[in-house]
Amino acid sequence: MIVPAYQSSRAALNAITLVVAKALADTSIKVTSVCPGWVQTDLAPGNREQAPVTPEQATEVVHRAATLAVTDPSGTFVDADGTVRW
């Protein structure tokens, strides 16, 4: 299924991630865009039953992005499998 609104907003968020990461390049602050996956929430009807990712699994992705090592790059887009090329 093609979802142009989601795809364009995702691309915009990734672009903002890069802009902010470049602006903060001379600091210790890391900027990372995170996709936790399709998470079991009550956001849409049937979502909790159909989504494969538990909230606990989603928090692992967010935690990993929030605790990057000093040597890890800034300005990336990550999911449960690591860095996503876009």
C-alpha positions as CSV (number, residue, x, y, z in Angstrom):
1,M,0.0,0.0,0.0
2,I,1.3,3.4,-0.9
3,V,0.7,6.1,1.7
4,P,2.0,9.4,0.2
5,A,1.2,11.5,3.2
6,Y,3.3,9.2,5.5
7,Q,6.1,8.9,3.1
8,S,6.4,12.6,2.5
9,S,6.2,13.4,6.2
10,R,8.9,10.7,6.9
11,A,11.2,12.3,4.3
12,A,10.6,15.7,5.8
13,L,11.5,14.4,9.3
14,N,14.6,12.8,8.0
15,A,15.7,16.1,6.3
16,I,15.1,18.0,9.6
17,T,17.2,15.4,11.4
18,L,20.1,16.1,9.0
19,V,19.7,19.8,9.3
20,V,19.7,19.8,13.1
21,A,22.5,17.3,13.2
22,K,24.7,19.5,11.0
23,A,23.8,22.6,13.1
24,L,24.9,20.7,16.3
25,A,27.9,19.0,14.8
26,D,30.3,20.9,17.0
27,T,28.5,19.8,20.2
28,S,28.1,16.5,22.0
29,I,24.4,16.3,21.1
30,K,23.3,13.5,18.7
31,V,20.3,13.8,16.5
32,T,18.5,10.6,15.5
33,S,15.2,9.9,13.7
34,V,13.6,6.7,15.0
35,C,11.1,4.3,13.5
36,P,10.0,1.9,16.2
37,G,7.9,-0.1,13.8
38,W,4.2,-0.9,13.7
39,V,3.5,-0.8,17.4
40,Q,0.5,-2.4,19.2
41,T,-1.5,0.7,20.3
42,D,-5.1,1.8,20.3
43,L,-4.4,4.5,17.7
44,A,-6.5,2.8,15.0
45,P,-9.2,0.1,15.2
46,G,-7.7,-3.4,15.1
47,N,-4.1,-2.0,15.5
48,R,-3.4,-3.7,18.8
49,E,-4.3,-7.1,17.4
50,Q,-2.5,-6.8,14.1
51,A,0.7,-4.9,14.9
52,P,3.7,-7.1,15.4
53,V,5.7,-4.9,17.7
54,T,4.9,-4.6,21.4
55,P,5.4,-1.3,23.2
56,E,8.3,-2.8,25.1
57,Q,10.0,-3.8,21.9
58,A,9.5,-0.3,20.5
59,T,11.1,1.3,23.6
60,E,14.2,-0.8,23.0
61,V,14.7,1.0,19.6
62,V,14.1,4.4,21.1
63,H,16.4,3.7,24.1
64,R,19.2,2.5,21.8
65,A,18.9,5.8,19.8
66,A,18.9,7.9,22.9
67,T,22.0,6.3,24.3
68,L,24.4,6.5,21.4
69,A,28.1,6.3,22.0
70,V,30.3,9.3,21.4
71,T,31.7,7.7,18.3
72,D,28.3,6.9,16.8
73,P,27.2,9.2,13.9
74,S,24.6,11.9,14.3
75,G,21.9,12.6,11.7
76,T,20.8,9.0,11.1
77,F,17.4,7.2,10.7
78,V,17.2,4.0,12.7
79,D,14.8,1.1,13.2
80,A,15.0,-2.2,15.1
81,D,17.6,-3.5,12.6
82,G,19.9,-0.5,12.8
83,T,20.6,2.4,10.4
84,V,18.0,2.8,7.6
85,R,19.3,4.2,4.3
86,W,16.9,6.7,2.8
